[in-house]
């Protein structure tokens, strides 16, 4: 027994109403009239049991009067509408080709096949020594000698796959050609799975025309930002194509320029654009404190599709192993990974409006405390909460509704004005194929949006990636090596990231960062495309070395000009 319902028209959320039935139940005339000849969607609502969605066998009575044609492979009489589907699976032991006598053997074979599918053959890479799937190893080996590390931390170890990840991955349809091999879905380690997804996509696009961007270094900061914004607001671009950047007015060329460009893009996205988009105070797309950033509620940004642009920037940098946008709120990440605002865990720090945060704060403490009650709130605090609740169209505070009211106030304070912004970000991620990864592997959200702690630059990792001069080159290289090691071990995180960016083009340490000690009176120089830092040998004290090097690090913000 089942019931049909239809929507009442309009847009957005709406109620559905039951269709009228005749004396014989639903008839073709009733369905045609109610659906306006098929223009309206009808919804089937099971009343007492679930609908059987299992496909009918080709021998079912429903196909008795259909014209049939024998399959050339198995000689079975197949209804013509089912023949294309049957041919596709005919050599793969389709269930309706199995005789009743062999049914038990077929079930055993299928069960054995499922077990074999879960066993992933792993093999070590001869270059880096890490374990990868046999299907993925050739792709990894082609990139291994030049693949940048995704963050400054060490590589994560293999771990068990989260429950439900494989099931969700099975139903996701990839829009990216070359990523449909499915191997990345079965890799237990989420970092390796994301790396496989990214590299397989780039390999499938490597023969396409380069995606080019040019920045005029003679222009002021706002004009350069305008060029970046115009580039990422251009629609209908395949962001997985090979990427080439050029700095007009600068002699630098090669991969280092592309790394510098992506680093500049993510820096502007996180810390704001100086360009005036109509609010006279620049464009700060993400607001809040570290690890609690949320999209700005500015309607000017939303109406100008700035968050679609932001999604493209994030996805483009991720595809090319560039810097990540760090510090977003876990509640926002929950929604971007496919969750709903109602199921997100919202912290008080996620509220950007300080007045609203101070108003909700006392109620938050009462609800979080096991022994808390409303008597601990002052009259002024209760009045402020009630005033805010009325403004948001909720009932006033009572002992029986305190947690319900807190949940709804937090929902409105954080997500009430940024729902469209989150949709735009997801649209930008979809255009860069990154949403495919997040839909199949929600746990990969931390690979696209790491926390501030995960993006910290570790001196140990940087020192481990440096290719030092030979020990027998003399005393001067040895002394400069000791000065550089002292600098890396003692400077702040910001200075260390500036050093890595000056060295290779962005803040992510890369393998084979070469150090050369040269006989020169010039300042330190870097060849980012070859990951080479050239330090003069004339430094005698650490203070002189540190001061000279710090003067050079700031130049990476303005291109590759020499001091």
C-alpha positions as CSV (number, residue, x, y, z in Angstrom):
1,X,0.0,0.0,0.0
2,X,1.4,3.4,-0.9
3,X,0.3,7.1,-1.2
4,X,1.2,9.8,-3.7
5,X,1.7,13.4,-2.8
6,X,2.7,16.5,-4.8
7,X,4.1,19.9,-4.0
8,X,1.9,23.0,-4.1
9,X,4.1,25.0,-6.3
10,X,6.4,28.0,-5.6
11,X,10.1,27.8,-4.7
12,X,12.1,26.9,-1.7
13,X,10.6,24.8,1.1
14,X,6.9,24.0,0.7
15,X,4.4,21.5,2.0
16,X,3.2,18.5,0.0
17,X,-0.5,17.5,-0.2
18,X,-2.1,14.2,-0.9
19,X,-3.5,13.5,-4.3
20,X,-7.2,12.7,-4.6
21,X,-8.1,9.1,-5.3
22,X,-10.9,7.6,-7.3
23,X,-13.0,4.6,-6.5
24,X,-10.4,2.4,-8.1
25,X,-7.5,4.2,-6.5
26,X,-5.0,6.1,-8.6
27,X,-5.7,6.1,-12.4
28,X,-3.7,7.3,-15.3
29,X,-6.1,10.2,-15.8
30,X,-5.7,11.3,-12.1
31,X,-1.8,11.1,-12.3
32,X,-1.8,13.0,-15.6
33,X,-4.1,15.8,-14.3
34,X,-2.3,16.1,-10.9
35,X,1.2,16.3,-12.5
36,X,0.1,18.7,-15.3
37,X,1.0,16.1,-17.9
38,X,4.3,15.3,-16.2
39,X,5.5,18.8,-15.4
40,X,5.1,18.4,-11.6
41,X,7.0,16.0,-9.5
42,X,5.0,13.4,-7.6
43,X,6.4,11.9,-4.4
44,X,5.7,8.3,-3.4
45,X,5.2,7.8,0.4
46,X,5.2,4.2,1.6
47,X,2.5,3.6,4.2
48,X,3.2,0.2,5.7
49,X,6.4,-1.1,4.1
50,X,9.4,0.1,2.1
51,X,9.2,0.1,-1.7
52,X,11.1,-2.7,-3.4
53,X,13.7,-0.9,-5.5
54,X,15.4,-4.1,-6.6
55,X,15.6,-4.3,-10.5
56,X,13.3,-6.9,-12.1
57,X,14.9,-10.0,-13.7
58,X,14.5,-10.1,-17.5
59,X,12.3,-13.2,-17.1
60,X,9.7,-11.2,-15.0
61,X,6.1,-11.3,-16.1
62,X,6.1,-7.5,-16.5
63,X,8.3,-8.0,-19.5
64,X,6.2,-10.8,-21.0
65,X,4.7,-8.8,-23.8
66,X,7.9,-6.8,-24.6
67,X,9.8,-7.6,-27.8
68,X,12.9,-9.6,-27.1
69,X,16.2,-10.4,-28.8
70,X,18.7,-13.1,-28.0
71,X,22.0,-12.0,-26.4
72,X,25.0,-12.9,-28.6
73,X,27.1,-13.8,-25.6
74,X,24.7,-16.0,-23.5
75,X,21.9,-16.6,-26.0
76,X,19.3,-15.6,-23.5
77,X,16.1,-13.9,-24.7
78,X,16.4,-10.3,-23.3
79,X,13.7,-7.6,-23.6
80,X,14.9,-4.9,-26.0
81,X,14.9,-2.0,-23.4
82,X,17.0,-4.1,-21.0
83,X,19.5,-5.3,-23.7
84,X,22.0,-2.4,-23.4
85,X,22.3,-2.9,-19.7
86,X,22.5,-6.7,-20.0
87,X,25.3,-6.5,-22.6
88,X,27.3,-4.3,-20.3
89,X,27.2,-6.9,-17.4
90,X,26.8,-10.1,-19.4
91,X,30.4,-11.2,-19.0
92,X,30.4,-10.3,-15.3
93,X,28.0,-13.0,-14.1
94,X,24.8,-10.9,-13.9
95,X,22.5,-12.3,-11.3
96,X,19.6,-13.0,-13.6
97,X,21.8,-15.2,-15.8
98,X,22.5,-17.6,-13.0
99,X,20.6,-20.9,-13.0
100,X,18.7,-21.9,-9.9
101,X,20.8,-25.0,-9.4
102,X,24.0,-22.9,-9.3
103,X,22.6,-20.2,-7.0
104,X,24.5,-21.3,-3.9
105,X,27.8,-21.5,-5.9
106,X,27.3,-18.0,-7.3
107,X,26.7,-16.6,-3.8
108,X,29.9,-18.2,-2.6
109,X,31.8,-16.7,-5.5
110,X,30.3,-13.3,-5.0
111,X,31.2,-13.4,-1.3
112,X,34.7,-14.4,-2.1
113,X,34.9,-11.6,-4.6
114,X,33.8,-9.0,-2.0
115,X,36.4,-10.3,0.4
116,X,39.1,-9.9,-2.3
117,X,37.9,-6.4,-3.1
118,X,38.6,-5.3,0.5
119,X,42.2,-6.6,0.4
120,X,44.3,-3.9,-1.0
121,X,47.7,-4.9,-2.3
122,X,50.4,-2.5,-1.1
123,X,53.9,-2.0,-2.4
124,X,56.7,0.3,-1.2
125,X,57.9,3.2,-3.4
126,X,61.6,2.7,-4.3
127,X,62.2,6.5,-4.0
128,X,60.5,7.5,-0.7
129,X,59.9,4.0,0.8
130,X,56.2,4.6,1.7
131,X,53.5,2.1,1.0
132,X,51.0,2.6,-1.8
133,X,48.5,0.5,-3.7
134,X,49.8,-1.4,-6.7
135,X,47.5,0.5,-9.0
136,X,48.6,3.9,-7.7
137,X,52.3,3.2,-7.4
138,X,53.3,4.1,-11.0
139,X,51.5,7.4,-10.8
140,X,53.1,8.2,-7.4
141,X,56.6,7.3,-8.7
142,X,56.3,9.8,-11.6
143,X,55.7,12.6,-9.0
144,X,57.7,11.4,-6.1
145,X,61.0,13.2,-6.7
146,X,59.3,16.6,-6.9
147,X,56.1,16.2,-4.8
148,X,55.8,18.8,-2.1
149,X,54.7,17.9,1.4
150,X,51.1,18.8,2.1
151,X,52.0,20.4,5.4
152,X,55.0,21.0,7.7
153,X,54.1,18.0,9.9
154,X,55.3,14.5,9.2
155,X,53.3,12.1,7.0
156,X,50.5,10.4,8.9
157,X,50.6,6.7,9.3
158,X,48.1,4.2,7.9
159,X,45.0,3.9,9.9
160,X,41.6,2.1,9.8
161,X,39.1,3.5,7.4
162,X,36.2,5.3,9.2
163,X,32.9,3.5,9.1
164,X,30.6,4.4,6.2
165,X,33.3,6.0,4.1
166,X,33.5,3.2,1.6
167,X,29.7,3.0,1.3
168,X,29.3,6.7,0.6
169,X,32.2,6.6,-1.9
170,X,30.4,3.8,-3.9
171,X,27.5,6.1,-4.8
172,X,29.4,9.3,-5.8
173,X,29.6,9.9,-9.5
174,X,32.9,11.5,-10.5
175,X,32.7,14.4,-12.9
176,X,36.5,14.5,-13.3
177,X,37.8,12.3,-16.2
178,X,40.7,10.2,-15.0
179,X,39.6,10.0,-11.3
180,X,37.0,7.2,-11.8
181,X,39.4,4.3,-11.2
182,X,38.2,4.3,-7.6
183,X,41.6,3.4,-6.2
184,X,41.8,6.5,-4.0
185,X,38.5,5.6,-2.3
186,X,40.0,2.3,-0.9
187,X,43.1,3.8,0.5
188,X,42.8,3.8,4.3
189,X,45.0,6.8,5.0
190,X,43.1,9.9,4.1
191,X,46.2,11.9,3.3
192,X,47.4,9.3,0.8
193,X,43.8,9.1,-0.6
194,X,43.6,12.9,-1.2
195,X,47.1,12.9,-2.7
196,X,46.1,10.0,-5.1
197,X,42.9,11.9,-6.1
198,X,44.7,15.1,-6.8
199,X,47.6,13.5,-8.8
200,X,45.3,11.3,-10.9
201,X,43.2,14.3,-11.8
202,X,46.2,16.4,-12.8
203,X,47.6,13.5,-14.9
204,X,44.3,13.2,-16.8
205,X,44.6,16.9,-17.7
206,X,48.3,17.2,-18.3
207,X,47.9,17.3,-22.2
208,X,45.4,20.1,-22.1
209,X,46.2,23.8,-22.8
210,X,47.9,25.6,-20.0
211,X,45.9,27.8,-17.7
212,X,47.8,31.1,-17.6
213,X,47.7,34.1,-15.3
214,X,49.8,37.3,-15.4
215,X,50.4,39.8,-12.6
216,X,51.8,43.2,-13.4
217,X,54.4,44.0,-10.7
218,X,54.5,47.7,-11.7
219,X,50.9,48.1,-10.5
220,X,49.9,49.0,-6.9
221,X,48.6,46.4,-4.5
222,X,44.9,47.0,-5.3
223,X,45.4,46.7,-9.0
224,X,47.3,43.4,-8.5
225,X,44.5,42.1,-6.3
226,X,42.0,43.1,-9.0
227,X,43.9,41.0,-11.5
228,X,43.7,38.0,-9.1
229,X,40.0,38.5,-8.4
230,X,39.2,38.8,-12.1
231,X,41.2,35.6,-12.8
232,X,39.2,33.5,-10.2
233,X,35.8,35.1,-11.1
234,X,36.1,33.9,-14.7
235,X,33.5,31.2,-15.2
236,X,33.7,27.9,-17.1
237,X,37.4,27.2,-16.4
238,X,38.9,23.7,-15.9
239,X,41.0,24.4,-12.8
240,X,42.8,21.1,-13.1
241,X,44.6,22.1,-16.3
242,X,48.4,22.7,-16.1
243,X,49.0,26.0,-14.3
244,X,51.4,28.7,-15.4
245,X,51.9,32.1,-13.7
246,X,54.0,35.0,-14.9
247,X,55.1,38.2,-13.1
248,X,55.2,41.0,-15.6
249,X,58.2,43.2,-14.8
250,X,60.1,40.5,-13.1
251,X,62.6,38.2,-14.7
252,X,61.5,35.1,-12.7
253,X,60.0,32.2,-14.6
254,X,59.1,28.6,-13.9
255,X,57.3,26.6,-11.2
256,X,58.5,28.9,-8.4
257,X,56.4,31.8,-9.8
258,X,53.3,29.6,-9.8
259,X,54.0,28.6,-6.2
260,X,54.5,32.3,-5.3
261,X,51.1,33.1,-6.9
262,X,49.2,30.4,-5.1
263,X,50.8,31.5,-1.8
264,X,49.8,35.1,-2.4
265,X,46.2,34.0,-3.2
266,X,45.7,32.0,0.0
267,X,47.3,34.8,2.0
268,X,44.9,37.4,0.6
269,X,42.0,35.1,1.1
270,X,42.7,34.6,4.8
271,X,44.0,38.1,5.7
272,X,41.8,40.1,3.4
273,X,42.0,42.0,0.1
274,X,42.8,45.7,0.2
275,X,40.6,46.3,-2.8
276,X,37.4,48.3,-2.3
277,X,34.3,46.3,-3.3
278,X,31.8,48.8,-2.0
279,X,32.1,48.8,1.8
280,X,35.1,51.2,1.9
281,X,37.1,48.9,4.3
282,X,38.5,46.2,2.0
283,X,37.4,42.6,1.6
284,X,37.7,40.4,4.6
285,X,36.0,37.2,3.4
286,X,36.6,35.2,6.6
287,X,36.2,36.7,10.1
288,X,36.8,35.5,13.6
289,X,39.6,34.1,15.7
290,X,42.0,31.4,14.8
291,X,40.4,28.0,14.3
292,X,37.0,29.6,14.6
293,X,36.9,31.5,11.3
294,X,33.5,31.8,9.6
295,X,32.5,33.4,6.2
296,X,31.6,37.1,6.4
297,X,27.9,37.9,6.4
298,X,28.4,40.8,4.1
299,X,25.7,40.8,1.4
300,X,28.0,42.8,-0.9
301,X,30.5,39.9,-1.0
302,X,27.7,37.4,-1.6
303,X,26.0,39.4,-4.4
304,X,29.4,39.8,-6.1
305,X,30.0,36.0,-6.0
306,X,33.1,36.5,-3.9
307,X,32.6,33.2,-2.1
308,X,32.4,31.3,-5.4
309,X,35.7,32.9,-6.1
310,X,37.0,31.8,-2.7
311,X,35.9,28.2,-3.3
312,X,37.8,28.2,-6.6
313,X,40.9,29.7,-4.9
314,X,40.8,27.0,-2.2
315,X,40.2,24.2,-4.7
316,X,42.8,25.4,-7.1
317,X,45.5,25.7,-4.5
318,X,44.6,22.2,-3.2
319,X,44.8,20.6,-6.7
320,X,48.3,22.0,-7.2
321,X,49.5,21.0,-3.7
322,X,49.6,24.6,-2.6
323,X,49.0,26.3,0.7
324,X,45.7,25.6,2.5
325,X,43.2,28.0,4.0
326,X,43.7,27.2,7.7
327,X,41.7,28.1,10.9
328,X,38.1,27.6,9.8
329,X,35.5,26.8,12.4
330,X,34.8,23.0,12.9
331,X,31.1,23.8,12.6
332,X,31.7,25.4,9.2
333,X,33.8,22.4,8.1
334,X,31.0,20.1,9.2
335,X,28.6,21.8,6.8
336,X,31.2,21.9,3.9
337,X,31.8,18.2,4.4
338,X,28.1,17.4,3.8
339,X,26.6,17.9,7.2
340,X,23.8,20.2,8.2
341,X,23.9,23.3,10.4
342,X,21.4,21.6,12.8
343,X,23.9,18.7,13.5
344,X,27.0,20.9,13.8
345,X,28.7,21.4,17.2
346,X,28.9,25.2,17.6
347,X,31.3,26.8,20.1
348,X,30.8,30.2,21.6
349,X,34.0,31.4,19.9
350,X,32.3,30.8,16.5
351,X,30.1,33.9,17.0
352,X,31.8,36.9,15.5
353,X,29.4,39.5,16.9
354,X,31.0,40.3,20.3
355,X,27.7,41.7,21.7
356,X,25.8,38.6,20.8
357,X,28.6,36.4,22.2
358,X,28.6,38.2,25.5
359,X,24.8,38.0,25.7
360,X,24.7,34.2,25.0
361,X,27.8,33.5,27.1
362,X,26.1,33.2,30.5
363,X,23.4,30.9,29.2
364,X,26.1,28.8,27.5
365,X,27.9,28.3,30.8
366,X,24.7,27.4,32.5
367,X,23.8,24.7,30.0
368,X,27.3,23.4,29.9
369,X,27.5,23.0,33.6
370,X,26.0,19.9,35.1
371,X,24.6,21.7,38.2
372,X,23.9,25.0,36.5
373,X,20.4,26.6,36.7
374,X,18.9,29.9,35.8
375,X,19.2,31.3,39.3
376,X,22.9,32.0,38.6
377,X,21.9,34.5,36.0
378,X,21.5,38.1,37.0
379,X,18.4,40.1,36.1
380,X,20.3,42.1,33.5
381,X,21.7,38.9,31.9
382,X,18.2,37.3,31.6
383,X,16.7,40.5,30.2
384,X,19.5,40.6,27.5
385,X,18.9,37.0,26.6
386,X,15.1,37.5,26.4
387,X,15.6,40.6,24.2
388,X,17.9,38.7,21.8
389,X,15.4,35.7,21.8
390,X,12.5,38.0,20.9
391,X,14.6,39.7,18.1
392,X,15.3,36.2,16.6
393,X,11.6,35.2,17.0
394,X,12.0,32.7,19.8
395,X,10.2,32.4,23.1
396,X,11.7,34.0,26.2
397,X,14.0,32.0,28.6
398,X,12.5,29.5,30.9
399,X,14.0,26.7,33.0
400,X,12.4,24.1,30.7
401,X,13.6,25.5,27.4
402,X,17.1,26.8,28.2
403,X,19.0,24.2,26.2
404,X,16.6,24.4,23.3
405,X,16.9,28.2,23.3
406,X,20.7,28.1,23.5
407,X,20.9,25.7,20.5
408,X,18.7,27.9,18.4
409,X,20.4,31.2,19.4
410,X,23.8,29.6,18.5
411,X,22.4,28.4,15.2
412,X,21.1,31.8,14.2
413,X,24.2,33.7,15.5
414,X,26.6,31.5,13.4
415,X,24.6,30.2,10.4
416,X,21.6,32.5,10.2
417,X,23.3,34.9,7.8
418,X,25.9,32.8,6.0
419,X,23.9,29.9,4.5
420,X,24.2,31.4,1.0
421,X,27.9,32.0,1.5
422,X,28.5,28.4,2.3
423,X,26.5,27.3,-0.8
424,X,28.8,29.6,-2.9
425,X,31.9,28.1,-1.4
426,X,30.7,24.6,-2.1
427,X,29.9,25.7,-5.7
428,X,33.5,26.9,-6.1
429,X,34.8,23.6,-4.7
430,X,32.5,21.7,-7.1
431,X,34.0,23.5,-10.1
432,X,37.5,22.5,-9.0
433,X,36.4,18.8,-8.4
434,X,37.3,19.0,-4.7
435,X,33.7,18.6,-3.7
436,X,33.8,15.1,-5.3
437,X,36.6,14.2,-2.9
438,X,34.7,15.5,0.1
439,X,31.4,13.8,-0.9
440,X,33.2,10.4,-1.2
441,X,35.6,11.0,1.8
442,X,34.1,13.4,4.3
443,X,37.2,12.7,6.5
444,X,39.3,14.5,3.8
445,X,38.0,17.9,4.9
446,X,41.0,18.3,7.2
447,X,43.3,17.8,4.1
448,X,41.6,20.7,2.3
449,X,41.1,22.9,5.5
450,X,43.7,22.0,8.1
451,X,43.7,23.6,11.5
452,X,46.3,26.2,12.5
453,X,48.2,23.6,14.6
454,X,48.4,21.2,11.6
455,X,49.8,24.0,9.4
456,X,52.6,24.9,11.8
457,X,56.1,24.9,10.4
458,X,58.3,22.5,12.3
459,X,62.1,23.4,12.4
460,X,62.8,19.6,12.5
461,X,61.0,19.0,9.2
462,X,62.6,22.0,7.5
463,X,66.1,20.9,8.6
464,X,65.4,17.3,7.4
465,X,64.4,18.5,3.9
466,X,67.6,20.6,3.4
467,X,70.3,19.2,1.1
468,X,73.4,20.4,2.8
469,X,76.8,21.1,1.2
470,X,79.4,18.4,1.4
471,X,81.4,18.2,4.6
472,X,84.7,18.4,2.8
473,X,83.9,21.7,1.0
474,X,85.8,23.7,3.7
475,X,85.3,25.7,6.9
476,X,83.2,28.5,5.4
477,X,80.3,26.3,4.2
478,X,80.4,24.5,7.6
479,X,80.1,27.8,9.5
480,X,77.3,29.1,7.3
481,X,75.5,25.8,7.8
482,X,75.7,26.2,11.6
483,X,74.4,29.8,11.3
484,X,71.4,28.7,9.2
485,X,70.6,25.8,11.6
486,X,70.7,28.3,14.5
487,X,68.4,30.6,12.6
488,X,65.8,27.9,11.7
489,X,65.8,26.5,15.3
490,X,65.3,29.9,17.1
491,X,63.1,32.1,14.9
492,X,59.4,32.5,15.2
493,X,56.8,30.5,13.1
494,X,56.2,33.5,10.9
495,X,59.9,34.0,10.1
496,X,60.4,30.3,9.5
497,X,57.5,30.3,7.0
498,X,58.9,33.4,5.3
499,X,62.3,31.6,4.9
500,X,60.6,28.6,3.3
501,X,58.6,30.9,1.0
502,X,61.7,32.9,0.1
503,X,63.5,29.5,-0.6
504,X,60.9,27.6,-2.7
505,X,58.1,30.1,-3.4
506,X,55.5,29.1,-0.8
507,X,55.3,28.2,2.9
508,X,55.3,24.4,2.4
509,X,58.7,22.7,2.9
510,X,59.7,20.6,-0.1
511,X,62.1,17.8,-0.6
512,X,65.7,18.6,-1.8
513,X,65.8,22.2,-0.6
514,X,69.4,22.9,-1.6
515,X,71.8,25.1,0.2
516,X,74.8,26.7,-1.7
517,X,77.5,28.7,0.0
518,X,79.0,31.2,-2.5
519,X,82.0,33.5,-2.4
520,X,80.2,36.9,-2.7
521,X,79.5,40.1,-0.9
522,X,75.8,40.2,-2.0
523,X,72.8,39.5,0.2
524,X,71.3,36.0,0.3
525,X,69.5,35.0,-2.9
526,X,67.1,32.1,-3.9
527,X,66.2,30.3,-7.0
528,X,62.7,29.1,-6.2
529,X,62.3,26.9,-9.3
530,X,65.4,24.9,-8.4
531,X,64.7,25.1,-4.6
532,X,68.1,26.6,-4.1
533,X,69.2,29.1,-1.4
534,X,72.5,30.8,-2.0
535,X,74.2,32.3,1.1
536,X,77.3,34.4,1.0
537,X,80.3,33.1,3.0
538,X,81.4,36.5,4.5
539,X,79.3,36.4,7.6
540,X,81.3,36.2,10.9
541,X,78.6,36.6,13.6
542,X,75.1,35.3,14.0
543,X,73.6,38.8,14.5
544,X,74.9,39.9,11.1
545,X,73.7,36.8,9.4
546,X,70.2,37.0,11.0
547,X,69.8,40.7,10.2
548,X,70.9,40.2,6.6
549,X,68.6,37.2,6.0
550,X,65.6,38.8,7.6
551,X,65.9,41.8,5.3
552,X,65.7,39.5,2.3
553,X,62.8,37.4,3.5
554,X,60.3,40.3,3.2
555,X,61.1,40.7,-0.5
556,X,59.1,37.6,-1.4
557,X,55.9,39.6,-0.8
558,X,56.7,41.8,-3.8
559,X,57.9,39.2,-6.3
560,X,61.5,38.1,-6.9
561,X,63.3,41.4,-7.0
562,X,66.8,41.5,-5.6
563,X,67.9,43.9,-2.8
